[in-house]
């Protein structure tokens, strides 16, 4: 019984960690895209 509960908790923690990491990666990507656009605009103007 205890092992099953701990396994569920570990699985939940892992899933949350993965989602957090994915969120950080996507945010970094968006920042890059935004920065690239800004640079392109200044270069055009």
N, CA, C and O atoms as CSV, one atom per row, in Angstrom:
chain,resi,resn,atom,element,x,y,z
A,1,UNK,N,N,0.834,-1.199,0.000
A,1,UNK,CA,C,0.000,0.000,0.000
A,1,UNK,C,C,0.878,1.262,0.000
A,1,UNK,O,O,0.672,2.174,-0.801
A,2,UNK,N,N,1.855,1.298,0.908
A,2,UNK,CA,C,2.711,2.467,1.009
A,2,UNK,C,C,3.537,2.650,-0.264
A,2,UNK,O,O,3.723,3.775,-0.729
A,3,UNK,N,N,4.026,1.555,-0.821
A,3,UNK,CA,C,4.864,1.649,-2.023
A,3,UNK,C,C,4.051,2.199,-3.190
A,3,UNK,O,O,4.563,2.976,-3.996
A,4,UNK,N,N,2.781,1.794,-3.282
A,4,UNK,CA,C,1.931,2.284,-4.368
A,4,UNK,C,C,1.735,3.791,-4.243
A,4,UNK,O,O,1.799,4.513,-5.238
A,5,UNK,N,N,1.498,4.264,-3.027
A,5,UNK,CA,C,1.290,5.705,-2.805
A,5,UNK,C,C,2.555,6.483,-3.144
A,5,UNK,O,O,2.506,7.516,-3.812
A,6,UNK,N,N,3.694,5.966,-2.671
A,6,UNK,CA,C,4.960,6.668,-2.928
A,6,UNK,C,C,5.248,6.689,-4.425
A,6,UNK,O,O,5.779,7.671,-4.946
A,7,UNK,N,N,4.900,5.609,-5.114
A,7,UNK,CA,C,5.127,5.554,-6.561
A,7,UNK,C,C,4.275,6.602,-7.268
A,7,UNK,O,O,4.738,7.254,-8.204
A,8,UNK,N,N,3.035,6.763,-6.825
A,8,UNK,CA,C,2.148,7.774,-7.422
A,8,UNK,C,C,2.721,9.165,-7.175
A,8,UNK,O,O,2.739,10.009,-8.072
A,9,UNK,N,N,3.192,9.395,-5.943
A,9,UNK,CA,C,3.756,10.710,-5.605
A,9,UNK,C,C,4.991,11.000,-6.440
A,9,UNK,O,O,5.160,12.109,-6.946
A,10,UNK,N,N,5.854,10.000,-6.585
A,10,UNK,CA,C,7.077,10.185,-7.380
A,10,UNK,C,C,6.715,10.468,-8.829
A,10,UNK,O,O,7.307,11.344,-9.460
A,11,UNK,N,N,5.745,9.730,-9.358
A,11,UNK,CA,C,5.326,9.933,-10.746
A,11,UNK,C,C,4.776,11.342,-10.940
A,11,UNK,O,O,5.057,11.999,-11.942
A,12,UNK,N,N,3.989,11.796,-9.969
A,12,UNK,CA,C,3.402,13.136,-10.047
A,12,UNK,C,C,4.502,14.203,-10.008
A,12,UNK,O,O,4.469,15.168,-10.772
A,13,UNK,N,N,5.476,14.017,-9.107
A,13,UNK,CA,C,6.577,14.976,-8.990
A,13,UNK,C,C,7.380,15.024,-10.287
A,13,UNK,O,O,7.758,16.101,-10.748
A,14,UNK,N,N,7.640,13.855,-10.876
A,14,UNK,CA,C,8.391,13.799,-12.130
A,14,UNK,C,C,7.647,14.538,-13.241
A,14,UNK,O,O,8.240,15.301,-14.004
A,15,UNK,N,N,6.334,14.294,-13.316
A,15,UNK,CA,C,5.533,14.916,-14.365
A,15,UNK,C,C,5.555,16.441,-14.215
A,15,UNK,O,O,5.665,17.180,-15.193
A,16,UNK,N,N,5.446,16.890,-12.941
A,16,UNK,CA,C,5.459,18.331,-12.682
A,16,UNK,C,C,6.815,18.919,-13.063
A,16,UNK,O,O,6.884,20.004,-13.640
A,17,UNK,N,N,7.887,18.204,-12.742
A,17,UNK,CA,C,9.237,18.675,-13.054
A,17,UNK,C,C,9.420,18.794,-14.566
A,17,UNK,O,O,9.987,19.769,-15.058
A,18,UNK,N,N,8.931,17.787,-15.296
A,18,UNK,CA,C,9.055,17.783,-16.756
A,18,UNK,C,C,8.279,18.960,-17.347
A,18,UNK,O,O,8.765,19.638,-18.253
A,19,UNK,N,N,7.074,19.200,-16.831
A,19,UNK,CA,C,6.252,20.301,-17.334
A,19,UNK,C,C,6.953,21.631,-17.056
A,19,UNK,O,O,6.941,22.533,-17.893
A,20,UNK,N,N,7.558,21.742,-15.881
A,20,UNK,CA,C,8.250,22.970,-15.502
A,20,UNK,C,C,9.418,23.215,-16.448
A,20,UNK,O,O,9.625,24.334,-16.919
A,21,UNK,N,N,10.184,22.150,-16.722
A,21,UNK,CA,C,11.330,22.280,-17.618
A,21,UNK,C,C,10.873,22.665,-19.017
A,21,UNK,O,O,11.497,23.504,-19.667
A,22,UNK,N,N,9.794,22.060,-19.479
A,22,UNK,CA,C,9.265,22.372,-20.809
A,22,UNK,C,C,8.814,23.829,-20.861
A,22,UNK,O,O,9.035,24.523,-21.854
A,23,UNK,N,N,8.180,24.283,-19.780
A,23,UNK,CA,C,7.732,25.671,-19.735
A,23,UNK,C,C,8.899,26.635,-19.795
A,23,UNK,O,O,8.824,27.661,-20.471
A,24,UNK,N,N,9.979,26.316,-19.096
A,24,UNK,CA,C,11.156,27.172,-19.127
A,24,UNK,C,C,11.746,27.215,-20.528
A,24,UNK,O,O,12.133,28.281,-21.007
A,25,UNK,N,N,11.818,26.057,-21.191
A,25,UNK,CA,C,12.387,25.991,-22.533
A,25,UNK,C,C,11.564,26.818,-23.511
A,25,UNK,O,O,12.120,27.552,-24.329
A,26,UNK,N,N,10.234,26.701,-23.430
A,26,UNK,CA,C,9.374,27.442,-24.350
A,26,UNK,C,C,9.493,28.944,-24.098
A,26,UNK,O,O,9.469,29.742,-25.035
A,27,UNK,N,N,9.621,29.320,-22.829
A,27,UNK,CA,C,9.759,30.742,-22.508
A,27,UNK,C,C,11.070,31.282,-23.076
A,27,UNK,O,O,11.110,32.396,-23.599
A,28,UNK,N,N,12.133,30.499,-22.975
A,28,UNK,CA,C,13.430,30.908,-23.520
A,28,UNK,C,C,13.318,31.072,-25.031
A,28,UNK,O,O,13.838,32.030,-25.602
A,29,UNK,N,N,12.631,30.125,-25.673
A,29,UNK,CA,C,12.453,30.183,-27.124
A,29,UNK,C,C,11.693,31.435,-27.517
A,29,UNK,O,O,12.065,32.119,-28.470
A,30,UNK,N,N,10.619,31.739,-26.780
A,30,UNK,CA,C,9.822,32.935,-27.083
A,30,UNK,C,C,10.653,34.194,-26.917
A,30,UNK,O,O,10.550,35.120,-27.722
A,31,UNK,N,N,11.479,34.235,-25.875
A,31,UNK,CA,C,12.342,35.406,-25.658
A,31,UNK,C,C,13.294,35.563,-26.830
A,31,UNK,O,O,13.539,36.678,-27.291
A,32,UNK,N,N,13.827,34.462,-27.309
A,32,UNK,CA,C,14.744,34.495,-28.444
A,32,UNK,C,C,14.045,35.034,-29.696
A,32,UNK,O,O,14.576,35.898,-30.394
A,33,UNK,N,N,12.853,34.511,-29.964
A,33,UNK,CA,C,12.093,34.947,-31.142
A,33,UNK,C,C,11.799,36.442,-31.044
A,33,UNK,O,O,11.935,37.178,-32.021
A,34,UNK,N,N,11.397,36.875,-29.863
A,34,UNK,CA,C,11.074,38.293,-29.657
A,34,UNK,C,C,12.307,39.153,-29.863
A,34,UNK,O,O,12.236,40.200,-30.507
A,35,UNK,N,N,13.446,38.715,-29.318
A,35,UNK,CA,C,14.695,39.470,-29.446
A,35,UNK,C,C,15.130,39.537,-30.912
A,35,UNK,O,O,15.586,40.579,-31.384
A,36,UNK,N,N,14.983,38.411,-31.632
A,36,UNK,CA,C,15.360,38.353,-33.042
A,36,UNK,C,C,14.498,39.313,-33.864
A,36,UNK,O,O,15.000,40.007,-34.747
A,37,UNK,N,N,13.204,39.344,-33.567
A,37,UNK,CA,C,12.281,40.250,-34.263
A,37,UNK,C,C,12.662,41.706,-34.002
A,37,UNK,O,O,12.691,42.529,-34.918
A,38,UNK,N,N,12.949,42.004,-32.752
A,38,UNK,CA,C,13.319,43.369,-32.370
A,38,UNK,C,C,14.581,43.798,-33.130
A,38,UNK,O,O,14.643,44.909,-33.657
A,39,UNK,N,N,15.559,42.939,-33.182
A,39,UNK,CA,C,16.808,43.244,-33.881
A,39,UNK,C,C,16.550,43.456,-35.372
A,39,UNK,O,O,17.112,44.363,-35.986
A,40,UNK,N,N,15.697,42.611,-35.943
A,40,UNK,CA,C,15.378,42.742,-37.365
A,40,UNK,C,C,14.695,44.074,-37.650
A,40,UNK,O,O,14.993,44.728,-38.650
A,41,UNK,N,N,13.781,44.474,-36.774
A,41,UNK,CA,C,13.071,45.735,-36.956
A,41,UNK,C,C,14.049,46.902,-36.920
A,41,UNK,O,O,13.980,47.796,-37.763
A,42,UNK,N,N,14.955,46.900,-35.952
A,42,UNK,CA,C,15.911,47.998,-35.834
A,42,UNK,C,C,16.825,48.008,-37.053
A,42,UNK,O,O,17.213,49.077,-37.524
A,43,UNK,N,N,17.176,46.826,-37.571
A,43,UNK,CA,C,18.044,46.752,-38.745
A,43,UNK,C,C,17.312,47.313,-39.967
A,43,UNK,O,O,17.904,48.017,-40.786
A,44,UNK,N,N,16.002,46.990,-40.083
A,44,UNK,CA,C,15.215,47.477,-41.218
A,44,UNK,C,C,15.077,48.998,-41.123
A,44,UNK,O,O,15.230,49.703,-42.121
A,45,UNK,N,N,14.787,49.503,-39.910
A,45,UNK,CA,C,14.646,50.950,-39.724
A,45,UNK,C,C,16.042,51.554,-39.582
A,45,UNK,O,O,16.175,52.766,-39.415
